[in-house]
Amino acid sequence: MIAEVEPNGPAARAELKAGYLLAGIDGQPTPNLLSAASVLTGKKKGDRAELTITVRQQRGAFASLNQGNVSVRIR
């Protein structure tokens, strides 16, 4: 779960928001923080990461989960 997005950072520019779920990085599932860190460990500054994001949307009594990908540059 994304807890915070740094203003003007790569995640903010990709329109990520607190509360979104990080479901994967570069096609690899990230069920916990350690798995996300493991995928990012091999990245260098300037590399790109393809994030799979899941967003819960509520419309009245109905909720849906939408998933998409966004690419961000590692800082």
Secondary structure as UniProt FT lines:
FT   TURN            7..8
FT   HELIX           10..13
FT   TURN            14..15
FT   TURN            18..19
FT   STRAND          21..25
FT   TURN            26..27
FT   STRAND          28..29
FT   HELIX           33..41
FT   TURN            45..46
FT   STRAND          48..59
FT   TURN            60..61
FT   STRAND          62..73
//
